[in-house]
Amino acid sequence: MVWLTVTDESNECATTDSVAVEVILGEVQIDLQAEPDYVCQNGSAILYANATGGTGIYEYYWQASPPDPEMAPFDSAVIITPEETTIYKITVNDGFSSPSSEIEITLQPNPDTPAIEGAETTETYQKEIYTTEGSDLAYYDWWARNGSVVAGQGTKEVTIEWGAPGNGTVYLQMASQYGCFGDTSLLNVSISTTGIETLEGVDDLKIYPNPANQMVHIFYELKQDKDLWFSIFNPVGQVVYMTGKQSQSVGRQQMTLPLEGLTNGMYIIRIKSDSRQIHYRIMKQ
C-alpha cells in the first residue's frame, strides 16, 4: 500500500489517499557450473552457483550424494574433492522460494603407468631410444637422471642422451586424456666409458693426489697447441665444477681443480678437446 497526502499551504487543509501496489517477484534462476566437470583421484574441482531473479538476497546450501566432508556448504562457489562419482545439489533461498539444481561430477581413475623398454647398458654421451606401451590418447612425461631427453617428449618413444660414466635412470609418468597422472615407472641404466679414452696430442697424463682433499692436480704434455675444457661430475652425472676453454701451448702443462666444498665420495673428471674426451675417477676424502 502506498499513501499520498496533499496539503494546501494557504489554508493548511490536507487530504490523503492510498493505492495498493502489488509487487511480483521473478523466479530465482540458478546457473550451476563446474570447472572441470570431472576430477582425478585425489584431485579437486570448483562448483559455481550464480543466482538471479527473486529478491536478490540469497542464501546458498550445498549437498552431496555421497557426502563430501571437505565441502563448505554455505558459499556460492565451493571446492570439492570427491572420492567417487558424486551428484552435487545447490539450493538457493531468497526468502520467498527455494529452488535447487544438480550436477554430476565424474571421478576419473589415475592410469597405471606401463613399464619402460630399452637399453640397460650404454656408453657416455651415447643416444638410446626408450619405448613404452599405452593409449595413443595419453601424454607420456619422460625424464632422466644423468641424461637428457632430446626427442619424443610426450610420446611413447623418446631418445635420451646419456651423461658421465656411472649410473643413470629413465623415469616415466603417464597422464590420461583427462590429465590424471599415474605412478612413476623407472629403468636403471649403467653408463660406461667409450672404447677410446685418449686425447690426440695429450701424452703422459697423470692425476695427483687420488684420493684427494682440497684440490687435485692434472699433469700432462701437449704435442701441439690445444684448447681443453675440464669438468667434475658427481655420481649422478651433475656438473659440480667446470672451467672455460683453456688455450694451451706445446709442452708440459698442469691444471689444478678445486674440491673444497664437495662432499666425500667418488667423482668423475672429464677432460675434453674439440673432438674427443677422456674420463678419470677420483675419490674425495
TILOKOL-221936 format. One record per atom (N, C-alpha, C): residue in one letter; atom name; x, y, z. Coordinates in pm, whole numbers, padded with zeros to 5 digits. Atoms other than C-alpha are relative to their C-alpha. Layout:
BEGIN
  residu  atome    east   north      up
       A     CA       X       Y       Z
...
This chain:
BEGIN
  residu  atome    east   north      up
       M      N   00085  -00119   00000
       M     CA   00000   00000   00000
       M      C   00089   00124   00000
       V      N  -00073  -00126   00008
       V     CA   00131   00346  -00098
       V      C  -00097   00113   00037
       W      N   00082  -00111  -00049
       W     CA  -00011   00657   00082
       W      C   00053   00131  -00056
       L      N  -00035  -00133   00051
       L     CA  -00020   01010  -00064
       L      C  -00083   00105   00073
       T      N   00067  -00110  -00070
       T     CA  -00107   01324   00138
       T      C   00032   00131  -00070
       V      N  -00015  -00130   00066
       V     CA  -00167   01664  -00031
       V      C  -00049   00109   00096
       T      N   00033  -00108  -00093
       T     CA  -00163   01985   00182
       T      C  -00004   00133  -00075
       D      N   00012  -00135   00055
       D     CA  -00292   02333   00073
       D      C   00066   00095   00098
       E      N  -00076  -00083  -00092
       E     CA  -00035   02570   00225
       E      C  -00072   00130   00037
       S      N   00070  -00126  -00032
       S     CA  -00274   02869   00209
       S      C  -00097  -00014   00116
       N      N   00095   00019  -00111
       N     CA  -00528   02720   00445
       N      C   00031  -00123   00084
       E      N  -00048   00118  -00072
       E     CA  -00338   02412   00563
       E      C  -00102  -00114   00001
       C      N   00092   00113   00014
       C     CA  -00619   02185   00450
       C      C   00076  -00114  -00069
       A      N  -00072   00115   00054
       A     CA  -00498   01835   00367
       A      C  -00096  -00112  -00033
       T      N   00078   00119   00035
       T     CA  -00637   01525   00204
       T      C   00097  -00115  -00029
       T      N  -00085   00119   00013
       T     CA  -00496   01173   00193
       T      C  -00071  -00107  -00079
       D      N   00056   00111   00077
       D     CA  -00548   00888  -00049
       D      C   00107  -00111  -00005
       S      N  -00094   00115   00005
       S     CA  -00386   00545  -00099
       S      C  -00030  -00084  -00121
       V      N   00017   00094   00110
       V     CA  -00330   00288  -00369
       V      C   00077  -00127   00035
       A      N  -00066   00129  -00024
       A     CA  -00244  -00078  -00341
       A      C   00092  -00034  -00116
       V      N  -00099   00036   00102
       V     CA   00075  -00181  -00528
       V      C   00037  -00147   00020
       E      N  -00036   00142  -00008
       E     CA   00130  -00547  -00599
       E      C   00137  -00021  -00065
       V      N  -00135   00027   00048
       V     CA   00499  -00645  -00633
       V      C   00009  -00148  -00037
       I      N  -00014   00139   00047
       I     CA   00551  -00956  -00842
       I      C   00148  -00027  -00023
       L      N  -00142   00036   00013
       L     CA   00898  -01109  -00800
       L      C   00017  -00108  -00104
       G      N  -00032   00105   00094
       G     CA   01054  -01310  -01078
       G      C   00054  -00123   00072
       E      N  -00051   00123  -00060
       E     CA   01152  -01669  -01009
       E      C   00153   00004   00009
       V      N  -00146   00011  -00014
       V     CA   01503  -01739  -00885
       V      C   00051  -00098  -00105
       Q      N  -00064   00085   00099
       Q     CA   01717  -01879  -01165
       Q      C   00142  -00035   00048
       I      N  -00132   00046  -00046
       I     CA   02031  -02084  -01089
       I      C   00081  -00047  -00120
       D      N  -00095   00044   00101
       D     CA   02325  -02112  -01330
       D      C   00111  -00077   00072
       L      N  -00093   00086  -00073
       L     CA   02527  -02407  -01195
       L      C   00105  -00052  -00097
       Q      N  -00109   00043   00087
       Q     CA   02868  -02477  -01347
       Q      C   00111  -00065   00083
       A      N  -00114   00067  -00064
       A     CA   03171  -02694  -01266
       A      C   00124   00023  -00084
       E      N  -00129  -00020   00069
       E     CA   03538  -02637  -01353
       E      C   00108  -00085   00066
       P      N   00066   00065   00113
       P     CA   03616  -02901  -01462
       P      C  -00119  -00082   00049
       D      N   00117   00081  -00039
       D     CA   03316  -03137  -01465
       D      C   00041  -00144   00032
       Y      N  -00052   00130  -00044
       Y     CA   03538  -03430  -01358
       Y      C   00119   00028   00090
       V      N  -00121  -00012  -00082
       V     CA   03820  -03489  -01109
       V      C   00079  -00130  -00012
       C      N  -00085   00118  -00011
       C     CA   04115  -03724  -01092
       C      C   00003  -00047   00144
       Q      N  -00014   00049  -00137
       Q     CA   04177  -03941  -00789
       Q      C   00090   00095   00080
       N      N  -00069  -00095  -00088
       N     CA   04289  -03714  -00502
       N      C   00003   00141  -00058
       G      N   00006  -00132   00060
       G     CA   04202  -03415  -00721
       G      C  -00120   00080   00050
       S      N   00109  -00089  -00043
       S     CA   03956  -03126  -00683
       S      C  -00054   00076  -00119
       A      N   00064  -00085   00099
       A     CA   03720  -02906  -00883
       A      C  -00072   00112   00074
       I      N   00073  -00111  -00060
       I     CA   03525  -02585  -00825
       I      C  -00141   00003  -00059
       L      N   00138  -00016   00042
       L     CA   03145  -02551  -00839
       L      C  -00042   00145   00020
       Y      N   00048  -00138  -00006
       Y     CA   02987  -02212  -00914
       Y      C  -00152  -00001  -00013
       A      N   00145  -00018   00008
       A     CA   02622  -02127  -00843
       A      C  -00029   00150  -00010
       N      N   00031  -00141   00022
       N     CA   02512  -01792  -00992
       N      C  -00152   00015  -00002
       A      N   00145  -00017  -00012
       A     CA   02158  -01695  -00877
       A      C  -00041   00138  -00052
       T      N   00059  -00125   00047
       T     CA   01946  -01427  -01048
       T      C  -00150  -00004   00025
       G      N   00143  -00007  -00023
       G     CA   01586  -01306  -01005
       G      C  -00034  -00002   00148
       G      N   00044   00000  -00139
       G     CA   01379  -01318  -00687
       G      C   00028   00132   00068
       T      N  -00023  -00123  -00077
       T     CA   01457  -01068  -00414
       T      C   00141   00055  -00020
       G      N  -00138  -00043   00015
       G     CA   01826  -01052  -00499
       G      C   00084  -00025   00123
       I      N  -00073   00035  -00123
       I     CA   01921  -01161  -00148
       I      C  -00008  -00151   00015
       Y      N   00001   00146   00010
       Y     CA   02030  -01524  -00149
       Y      C   00079  -00065   00113
       E      N  -00074   00091  -00087
       E     CA   02133  -01796   00090
       E      C   00022  -00130  -00078
       Y      N  -00036   00119   00077
       Y     CA   02314  -02099  -00055
       Y      C   00019  -00118   00095
       Y      N  -00022   00122  -00079
       Y     CA   02314  -02456   00070
       Y      C   00030  -00115  -00095
       W      N  -00045   00110   00086
       W     CA   02509  -02742  -00092
       W      C  -00020  -00133   00071
       Q      N   00005   00138  -00049
       Q     CA   02453  -03114  -00051
       Q      C   00068  -00089  -00104
       A      N  -00069   00094   00088
       A     CA   02644  -03408  -00197
       A      C  -00047  -00141   00028
       S      N   00038   00140  -00012
       S     CA   02546  -03768  -00262
       S      C   00091  -00084  -00090
       P      N  -00024   00015  -00145
       P     CA   02752  -03948  -00145
       P      C   00063   00125   00060
       P      N  -00047  -00123  -00065
       P     CA   02863  -03689   00113
       P      C   00146   00032  -00033
       D      N  -00136  -00051   00019
       D     CA   03175  -03476   00053
       D      C   00036   00080   00125
       P      N  -00021  -00067  -00128
       P     CA   03301  -03390   00405
       P      C   00089   00124  -00009
       E      N  -00090  -00115   00013
       E     CA   03557  -03136   00276
       E      C  -00070   00123  -00056
       M      N   00069  -00110   00067
       M     CA   03295  -02916   00109
       M      C  -00057   00100   00101
       A      N   00063  -00105  -00081
       A     CA   03193  -02580   00265
       A      C  -00139   00024  -00056
       P      N   00134   00008   00059
       P     CA   02811  -02588   00228
       P      C  -00071   00133  -00022
       F      N   00079  -00123  -00001
       F     CA   02712  -02219   00252
       F      C   00055   00111  -00090
       D      N  -00055  -00100   00090
       D     CA   02911  -02040  -00024
       D      C  -00058  -00019  -00140
       S      N   00048   00011   00137
       S     CA   02809  -01964  -00381
       S      C   00097  -00080  -00087
       A      N  -00101   00079   00071
       A     CA   03136  -02123  -00502
       A      C   00071  -00088   00101
       V      N  -00061   00092  -00096
       V     CA   03283  -02431  -00336
       V      C   00103  -00087  -00072
       I      N  -00101   00095   00049
       I     CA   03589  -02653  -00381
       I      C  -00043  -00138   00045
       I      N   00045   00136  -00032
       I     CA   03504  -03022  -00396
       I      C   00115  -00097  -00023
       T      N  -00101   00105   00012
       T     CA   03724  -03330  -00351
       T      C  -00068  -00136   00015
       P      N   00074   00127  -00013
       P     CA   03501  -03632  -00419
       P      C   00092  -00120  -00010
       E      N  -00076   00125   00005
       E     CA   03630  -03982  -00367
       E      C  -00063  -00101  -00096
       E      N   00065   00080   00102
       E     CA   03388  -04126  -00623
       E      C  -00093   00092  -00079
       T      N   00093  -00080   00077
       T     CA   03144  -04004  -00888
       T      C  -00114   00046   00091
       T      N   00089  -00059  -00100
       T     CA   02914  -03767  -00694
       T      C  -00096   00099  -00065
       I      N   00098  -00099   00042
       I     CA   02595  -03566  -00750
       I      C  -00004   00111   00104
       Y      N   00003  -00116  -00089
       Y     CA   02604  -03214  -00602
       Y      C  -00129   00079  -00025
       K      N   00127  -00073   00007
       K     CA   02284  -03023  -00526
       K      C   00015   00134   00070
       I      N  -00002  -00133  -00059
       I     CA   02260  -02647  -00464
       I      C  -00144   00048   00017
       T      N   00130  -00060  -00029
       T     CA   01954  -02490  -00300
       T      C   00021   00147   00031
       V      N  -00011  -00145  -00019
       V     CA   01910  -02112  -00316
       V      C  -00131   00052   00060
       N      N   00118  -00056  -00070
       N     CA   01673  -01934  -00074
       N      C   00009   00152  -00006
       D      N   00004  -00147   00005
       D     CA   01574  -01572  -00144
       D      C  -00100   00059   00098
       G      N   00099  -00045  -00097
       G     CA   01325  -01550   00144
       G      C  -00143  -00031  -00039
       F      N   00135   00033   00047
       F     CA   01024  -01646  -00069
       F      C  -00007  -00136  -00067
       S      N  -00002   00129   00067
       S     CA   01128  -01952  -00265
       S      C   00138  -00063   00018
       S      N  -00126   00074  -00020
       S     CA   01398  -02222  -00250
       S      C   00020  -00099  -00114
       P      N  -00025   00092   00110
       P     CA   01471  -02366  -00594
       P      C   00136  -00068   00016
       S      N  -00126   00074  -00009
       S     CA   01756  -02616  -00644
       S      C   00041  -00047  -00139
       S      N  -00055   00052   00124
       S     CA   01980  -02753  -00918
       S      C   00107  -00103   00034
       E      N  -00094   00108  -00026
       E     CA   02205  -03058  -00950
       E      C   00101  -00010  -00114
       I      N  -00103   00028   00100
       I     CA   02527  -03151  -01132
       I      C   00077  -00124   00044
       E      N  -00077   00121  -00030
       E     CA   02720  -03478  -01153
       E      C   00147   00022  -00035
       I      N  -00145  -00010   00020
       I     CA   03098  -03478  -01113
       I      C   00055  -00142  -00007
       T      N  -00051   00135   00024
       T     CA   03269  -03786  -01257
       T      C   00142  -00013   00052
       L      N  -00136   00029  -00046
       L     CA   03574  -03935  -01086
       L      C   00071  -00084  -00106
       Q      N  -00078   00071   00100
       Q     CA   03833  -04035  -01346
       Q      C   00117  -00071   00068
       P      N  -00109   00074  -00067
       P     CA   04082  -04306  -01242
       P      C   00137   00046  -00048
       N      N  -00138  -00024   00041
       N     CA   04456  -04246  -01244
       N      C   00050  -00122  -00077
       P      N  -00044   00115   00081
       P     CA   04620  -04463  -01511
       P      C   00115  -00075   00066
       D      N  -00117   00079  -00040
       D     CA   04871  -04739  -01450
       D      C   00111   00025  -00102
       T      N  -00111  -00029   00092
       T     CA   05200  -04620  -01599
       T      C   00067  -00130  -00043
       P      N  -00060   00126   00046
       P     CA   05342  -04900  -01817
       P      C   00151  -00002   00021
       A      N  -00145   00018  -00017
       A     CA   05697  -05037  -01799
       A      C   00076   00066  -00114
       I      N  -00089  -00061   00098
       I     CA   05990  -04885  -01986
       I      C   00084  -00109  -00065
       E      N  -00083   00096   00074
       E     CA   06173  -05083  -02255
       E      C   00113   00074  -00070
       G      N  -00114  -00062   00065
       G     CA   06521  -05003  -02383
       G      C   00131  -00049   00060
       A      N  -00133   00045  -00041
       A     CA   06895  -05041  -02327
       A      C   00024   00026   00148
       E      N  -00034  -00014  -00141
       E     CA   07007  -05102  -01969
       E      C   00149   00021   00020
       T      N  -00142  -00034  -00002
       T     CA   07375  -05056  -02054
       T      C   00028   00088  -00120
       T      N  -00033  -00092   00109
       T     CA   07522  -04777  -02265
       T      C   00136   00060   00026
       E      N  -00128  -00068  -00015
       E     CA   07827  -04556  -02308
       E      C  -00024   00149   00018
       T      N   00011  -00143  -00027
       T     CA   07893  -04197  -02213
       T      C  -00037   00077  -00126
       Y      N   00044  -00091   00106
       Y     CA   07713  -03939  -02429
       Y      C  -00057  -00073  -00121
       Q      N   00066   00079   00105
       Q     CA   07550  -04216  -02631
       Q      C  -00150   00031   00004
       K      N   00144  -00018   00009
       K     CA   07190  -04168  -02753
       K      C  -00068  -00135  -00012
       E      N   00074   00125   00000
       E     CA   06944  -04450  -02683
       E      C  -00149   00030  -00012
       I      N   00145  -00014   00015
       I     CA   06575  -04500  -02771
       I      C  -00069  -00085   00106
       Y      N   00078   00070  -00102
       Y     CA   06327  -04596  -02497
       Y      C  -00148   00011  -00037
       T      N   00140   00006   00041
       T     CA   05966  -04702  -02554
       T      C  -00085  -00054   00114
       T      N   00095   00054  -00095
       T     CA   05655  -04798  -02363
       T      C  -00128  -00034  -00074
       E      N   00131   00033   00057
       E     CA   05305  -04936  -02427
       E      C  -00106   00088   00067
       G      N   00107  -00078  -00060
       G     CA   04980  -04747  -02370
       G      C  -00089   00064  -00105
       S      N   00097  -00064   00087
       S     CA   04698  -04542  -02514
       S      C   00063   00113  -00081
       D      N  -00047  -00110   00083
       D     CA   04765  -04305  -02802
       D      C  -00060   00133   00045
       L      N   00063  -00123  -00049
       L     CA   04538  -04053  -02626
       L      C   00070   00054   00124
       A      N  -00067  -00041  -00124
       A     CA   04765  -04036  -02320
       A      C   00120   00089  -00031
       Y      N  -00124  -00079   00009
       Y     CA   05057  -03799  -02256
       Y      C   00105  -00071   00082
       Y      N  -00107   00073  -00065
       Y     CA   05393  -03951  -02160
       Y      C   00110   00098   00040
       D      N  -00097  -00095  -00053
       D     CA   05618  -03742  -01936
       D      C   00128  -00076   00037
       W      N  -00128   00068  -00020
       W     CA   05981  -03864  -01954
       W      C   00102   00093   00062
       W      N  -00118  -00073  -00044
       W     CA   06288  -03751  -01767
       W      C   00108  -00101   00040
       A      N  -00112   00092  -00024
       A     CA   06631  -03894  -01686
       A      C   00094   00059   00102
       R      N  -00109  -00036  -00090
       R     CA   06894  -03886  -01415
       R      C   00131  -00034  -00070
       N      N  -00126   00016   00074
       N     CA   07243  -03838  -01566
       N      C  -00026  -00018  -00149
       G      N   00031   00004   00142
       G     CA   07086  -03792  -01907
       G      C  -00103   00107  -00033
       S      N   00095  -00102   00045
       S     CA   06862  -03566  -02115
       S      C  -00089  -00059  -00108
       V      N   00093   00038   00106
       V     CA   06551  -03629  -02323
       V      C   00020   00098  -00116
       V      N  -00032  -00086   00114
       V     CA   06644  -03496  -02667
       V      C  -00104  -00009  -00112
       A      N   00103   00011   00104
       A     CA   06347  -03614  -02876
       A      C  -00115  -00087   00053
       G      N   00114   00087  -00026
       G     CA   05995  -03755  -02840
       G      C  -00076   00027   00128
       Q      N   00071  -00027  -00125
       Q     CA   05880  -03595  -02514
       Q      C  -00151   00006  -00025
       G      N   00144   00003   00013
       G     CA   05508  -03658  -02466
       G      C  -00053  -00121  -00073
       T      N   00042   00116   00078
       T     CA   05501  -03969  -02686
       T      C   00045  -00130   00067
       K      N  -00037   00131  -00055
       K     CA   05553  -04342  -02630
       K      C   00144  -00040  -00034
       E      N  -00139   00031   00036
       E     CA   05908  -04329  -02774
       E      C   00084   00127   00012
       V      N  -00089  -00115  -00017
       V     CA   06190  -04097  -02668
       V      C   00144  -00040  -00026
       T      N  -00144   00017   00012
       T     CA   06558  -04053  -02735
       T      C   00066   00071   00117
       I      N  -00070  -00055  -00116
       I     CA   06783  -03999  -02431
       I      C   00149  -00001  -00028
       E      N  -00145  -00010   00011
       E     CA   07141  -03877  -02446
       E      C   00058  -00012   00141
       W      N  -00053   00026  -00132
       W     CA   07337  -04017  -02152
       W      C   00122   00086   00030
       G      N  -00105  -00089  -00044
       G     CA   07595  -03829  -01946
       G      C   00129  -00071   00037
       A      N  -00131   00048  -00043
       A     CA   07910  -03909  -01750
       A      C  -00007  -00147   00041
       P      N  -00001   00140  -00043
       P     CA   08019  -04264  -01658
       P      C  -00060  -00017   00138
       G      N   00064   00027  -00129
       G     CA   07832  -04422  -01369
       G      C  -00136  -00062  -00022
       N      N   00135   00053   00009
       N     CA   07462  -04488  -01326
       N      C  -00097   00109  -00044
       G      N   00107  -00090   00041
       G     CA   07155  -04329  -01481
       G      C  -00133  -00068   00017
       T      N   00135   00055  -00015
       T     CA   06780  -04375  -01460
       T      C  -00094   00070  -00097
       V      N   00108  -00054   00082
       V     CA   06494  -04331  -01706
       V      C  -00128  -00004   00084
       Y      N   00127  -00008  -00073
       Y     CA   06166  -04215  -01549
       Y      C  -00114   00028  -00098
       L      N   00118  -00022   00084
       L     CA   05817  -04218  -01700
       L      C  -00124   00011   00089
       Q      N   00131  -00015  -00065
       Q     CA   05481  -04091  -01576
       Q      C  -00103   00027  -00109
       M      N   00102  -00012   00104
       M     CA   05172  -04133  -01792
       M      C  -00119   00080   00052
       A      N   00120  -00077  -00032
       A     CA   04881  -03887  -01793
       A      C  -00110  -00040  -00096
       S      N   00113   00038   00084
       S     CA   04538  -03992  -01921
       S      C  -00050   00121  -00080
       Q      N   00056  -00109   00080
       Q     CA   04336  -03784  -02169
       Q      C  -00069   00104   00086
       Y      N   00062  -00095  -00093
       Y     CA   04176  -03620  -01864
       Y      C   00104   00074   00084
       G      N  -00104  -00065  -00079
       G     CA   04513  -03509  -01724
       G      C   00026  -00066   00133
       C      N  -00025   00073  -00124
       C     CA   04517  -03770  -01448
       C      C   00132  -00076  -00013
       F      N  -00132   00061   00006
       F     CA   04873  -03886  -01371
       F      C   00004  -00130   00079
       G      N  -00019   00126  -00069
       G     CA   04965  -04241  -01279
       G      C   00128   00001   00083
       D      N  -00124   00011  -00076
       D     CA   05255  -04368  -01072
       D      C   00119   00011  -00095
       T      N  -00120  -00019   00080
       T     CA   05615  -04346  -01194
       T      C   00070  -00133  -00024
       S      N  -00083   00116   00037
       S     CA   05795  -04624  -01382
       S      C   00144   00046  -00017
       L      N  -00141  -00036   00017
       L     CA   06174  -04634  -01391
       L      C   00079  -00119  -00053
       L      N  -00092   00101   00052
       L     CA   06458  -04820  -01559
       L      C   00141   00049   00029
       N      N  -00138  -00036  -00032
       N     CA   06814  -04815  -01423
       N      C   00093  -00037  -00115
       V      N  -00090   00016   00114
       V     CA   07095  -04780  -01676
       V      C   00145   00014   00049
       S      N  -00142  -00007  -00032
       S     CA   07468  -04848  -01639
       S      C   00073   00068  -00116
       I      N  -00068  -00079   00102
       I     CA   07687  -04597  -01825
       I      C   00150  -00022   00013
       S      N  -00145   00024  -00001
       S     CA   08043  -04697  -01916
       S      C   00069   00102  -00089
       T      N  -00078  -00090   00085
       T     CA   08321  -04501  -02080
       T      C   00004  -00053  -00142
       T      N  -00010   00043   00139
       T     CA   08361  -04508  -02455
       T      C   00125  -00085  -00021
       G      N  -00112   00091   00025
       G     CA   08603  -04754  -02613
       G      C   00133   00071  -00012
       I      N  -00125  -00073   00017
       I     CA   08863  -04487  -02694
       I      C   00009   00108   00106
       E      N  -00017  -00096  -00108
       E     CA   08986  -04294  -02389
       E      C   00136   00068  -00012
       T      N  -00124  -00075   00022
       T     CA   09269  -04089  -02536
       T      C  -00034   00134  -00062
       L      N   00010  -00130   00064
       L     CA   09313  -03730  -02639
       L      C   00119   00017  -00094
       E      N  -00107  -00016   00097
       E     CA   09512  -03672  -02957
       E      C   00087   00119   00039
       G      N  -00093  -00107  -00032
       G     CA   09824  -03470  -02881
       G      C   00021   00023   00147
       V      N  -00017  -00011  -00146
       V     CA   09797  -03519  -02500
       V      C   00067  -00128   00048
       D      N  -00076   00118  -00044
       D     CA   10059  -03755  -02353
       D      C   00033   00010   00148
       D      N  -00054   00009  -00136
       D     CA   10180  -03872  -02015
       D      C  -00089   00072   00101
       L      N   00097  -00069  -00087
       L     CA   09864  -03761  -01830
       L      C  -00006  -00071   00135
       K      N   00006   00053  -00137
       K     CA   09866  -03810  -01452
       K      C  -00087   00092   00086
       I      N   00083  -00076  -00095
       I     CA   09625  -03704  -01178
       I      C   00050  -00030   00140
       Y      N  -00059   00017  -00133
       Y     CA   09758  -03645  -00828
       Y      C  -00054   00110   00093
       P      N   00007   00134  -00060
       P     CA   09669  -03698  -00548
       P      C  -00136  -00064  -00026
       N      N   00127   00072   00013
       N     CA   09398  -03961  -00564
       N      C   00004  -00120   00095
       P      N   00103  -00096  -00043
       P     CA   09230  -03980  -00313
       P      C   00057   00141   00024
       A      N  -00038  -00140  -00018
       A     CA   09233  -03600  -00279
       A      C  -00090   00063   00105
       N      N   00078  -00068  -00105
       N     CA   09107  -03350  -00024
       N      C  -00045   00138  -00047
       Q      N   00036  -00137   00034
       Q     CA   09118  -02980  -00111
       Q      C   00008   00028  -00150
       M      N  -00017  -00025   00143
       M     CA   09233  -02996  -00474
       M      C   00066  -00121  -00064
       V      N  -00063   00107   00075
       V     CA   09354  -03229  -00746
       V      C   00077   00063  -00115
       H      N  -00087  -00054   00103
       H     CA   09640  -03165  -00991
       H      C   00004  -00095  -00119
       I      N  -00006   00078   00123
       I     CA   09645  -03282  -01352
       I      C   00126   00041  -00076
       F      N  -00126  -00026   00071
       F     CA   09986  -03311  -01522
       F      C  -00006  -00070  -00136
       Y      N   00004   00059   00134
       Y     CA   10022  -03373  -01897
       Y      C   00095   00078  -00091
       E      N  -00087  -00064   00098
       E     CA   10233  -03292  -02201
       E      C  -00074   00014  -00132
       L      N   00066  -00027   00127
       L     CA   10098  -03133  -02518
       L      C   00101  -00008  -00114
       K      N  -00083   00011   00119
       K     CA   10247  -03228  -02854
       K      C  -00032   00109  -00102
       Q      N   00042  -00108   00088
       Q     CA   10062  -02939  -03021
       Q      C  -00086   00097   00081
       D      N   00089  -00095  -00066
       D     CA   09874  -02625  -02921
       D      C  -00142  -00055   00000
       K      N   00131   00066  -00010
       K     CA   09531  -02729  -02799
       K      C  -00091   00077   00095
       D      N   00103  -00052  -00090
       D     CA   09207  -02600  -02643
       D      C  -00058  -00116   00080
       L      N   00053   00105  -00087
       L     CA   09094  -02807  -02344
       L      C  -00105   00059   00094
       W      N   00101  -00035  -00100
       W     CA   08792  -02799  -02112
       W      C   00005  -00106   00111
       F      N  -00007   00091  -00115
       F     CA   08792  -02953  -01760
       F      C  -00131   00010   00079
       S      N   00125   00003  -00077
       S     CA   08480  -03063  -01568
       S      C   00008  -00108   00106
       I      N   00014   00101  -00105
       I     CA   08398  -03252  -01248
       I      C  -00148  -00034   00012
       F      N   00137   00048  -00013
       F     CA   08080  -03465  -01224
       F      C  -00015  -00079   00130
       N      N   00029   00083  -00117
       N     CA   07919  -03613  -00914
       N      C  -00053  -00136  -00046
       P      N   00039   00135   00042
       P     CA   07799  -03979  -00911
       P      C  -00129  -00008  -00080
       V      N   00125   00004   00076
       V     CA   07459  -03889  -01061
       V      C   00009   00081  -00128
       G      N  -00019  -00066   00128
       G     CA   07610  -03702  -01355
       G      C  -00018   00150  -00001
       Q      N   00015  -00145  -00006
       Q     CA   07562  -03344  -01234
       Q      C   00137   00067   00001
       V      N  -00126  -00075   00003
       V     CA   07838  -03093  -01311
       V      C   00013   00079   00129
       V      N  -00023  -00074  -00124
       V     CA   07983  -02962  -00986
       V      C   00112   00102  -00014
       Y      N  -00104  -00100   00028
       Y     CA   08275  -02771  -01136
       Y      C   00037  -00012  -00147
       M      N  -00047   00002   00138
       M     CA   08382  -02670  -01485
       M      C   00080   00127  -00028
       T      N  -00078  -00115   00043
       T     CA   08637  -02443  -01644
       T      C  -00053   00049  -00134
       G      N   00022  -00042   00136
       G     CA   08604  -02235  -01953
       G      C   00106  -00061  -00090
       K      N  -00101   00051   00093
       K     CA   08818  -02302  -02258
       K      C   00139   00040   00046
       Q      N  -00139  -00023  -00037
       Q     CA   09186  -02338  -02169
       Q      C   00087  -00014  -00124
       S      N  -00087   00003   00119
       S     CA   09405  -02244  -02466
       S      C   00144  -00016   00046
       Q      N  -00132   00033  -00053
       Q     CA   09742  -02408  -02401
       Q      C   00098  -00030  -00113
       S      N  -00107   00013   00100
       S     CA   10074  -02430  -02583
       S      C   00073  -00132   00016
       V      N  -00081   00122  -00002
       V     CA   10308  -02718  -02665
       V      C   00089   00000   00123
       G      N  -00088   00013  -00115
       G     CA   10499  -02851  -02366
       G      C  -00071  -00059   00120
       R      N   00053   00057  -00124
       R     CA   10449  -02969  -02012
       R      C  -00100   00097   00062
       Q      N   00106  -00085  -00053
       Q     CA   10125  -02837  -01856
       Q      C  -00052  -00058   00132
       Q      N   00063   00042  -00125
       Q     CA   09946  -02850  -01522
       Q      C  -00131   00076   00018
       M      N   00129  -00062  -00033
       M     CA   09583  -02783  -01428
       M      C  -00041  -00045   00139
       T      N   00045   00030  -00135
       T     CA   09454  -02764  -01070
       T      C  -00149   00023   00010
       L      N   00145  -00011  -00016
       L     CA   09087  -02830  -00994
       L      C  -00034  -00002   00148
       P      N   00034  -00006  -00143
       P     CA   08934  -02734  -00656
       P      C  -00104  -00105   00038
       L      N   00097   00096  -00054
       L     CA   08749  -02994  -00448
       L      C  -00063   00051   00129
       E      N   00052  -00054  -00126
       E     CA   08677  -02775  -00146
       E      C  -00150   00025  -00012
       G      N   00145  -00017   00000
       G     CA   08309  -02775  -00056
       G      C  -00076  -00121  -00051
       L      N   00066   00122   00048
       L     CA   08235  -03111  -00220
       L      C  -00008  -00102   00112
       T      N   00012   00107  -00098
       T     CA   08107  -03395  -00006
       T      C   00094  -00114  -00036
       N      N  -00089   00113   00024
       N     CA   08326  -03701   00032
       N      C  -00068  -00103  -00090
       G      N   00055   00102   00087
       G     CA   08282  -03967  -00232
       G      C   00073  -00003  -00133
       M      N  -00060   00018   00131
       M     CA   08358  -04064  -00591
       M      C  -00047   00109  -00096
       Y      N   00031  -00100   00102
       Y     CA   08372  -03805  -00872
       Y      C   00067  -00040  -00132
       I      N  -00056   00024   00133
       I     CA   08444  -03812  -01245
       I      C   00060   00132  -00051
       I      N  -00062  -00115   00068
       I     CA   08693  -03570  -01405
       I      C  -00007  -00026  -00150
       R      N   00004   00011   00145
       R     CA   08627  -03510  -01773
       R      C   00093   00106  -00060
       I      N  -00089  -00091   00075
       I     CA   08896  -03359  -01997
       I      C  -00042  -00011  -00146
       K      N   00060   00001   00134
       K     CA   08758  -03258  -02335
       K      C   00078   00091  -00092
       S      N  -00058  -00082   00105
       S     CA   08918  -03136  -02655
       S      C  -00110   00030  -00102
       D      N   00100  -00031   00102
       D     CA   08747  -03021  -02973
       D      C  -00068  -00125  -00054
       S      N   00053   00119   00068
       S     CA   08697  -03378  -03093
       S      C  -00018  -00121   00091
       R      N   00007   00118  -00085
       R     CA   08741  -03620  -02802
       R      C  -00005   00041   00147
       Q      N   00001  -00025  -00143
       Q     CA   08713  -03655  -02427
       Q      C   00044  -00127   00073
       I      N  -00039   00112  -00084
       I     CA   08853  -03877  -02151
       I      C  -00054   00025   00140
       H      N   00058  -00007  -00134
       H     CA   08729  -03954  -01800
       H      C   00091  -00073   00098
       Y      N  -00079   00061  -00108
       Y     CA   08905  -04032  -01474
       Y      C  -00084   00005   00127
       R      N   00067   00005  -00129
       R     CA   08760  -04141  -01144
       R      C   00096   00046   00109
       I      N  -00079  -00040  -00117
       I     CA   08884  -03972  -00828
       I      C  -00086  -00016   00125
       M      N   00070   00011  -00127
       M     CA   08795  -04008  -00463
       M      C   00028   00125   00083
       K      N  -00012  -00117  -00088
       K     CA   08729  -03701  -00246
       K      C  -00013  -00048   00144
       Q      N   00003   00042  -00142
       Q     CA   08815  -03754   00122
       Q      C  -00008   00124   00089
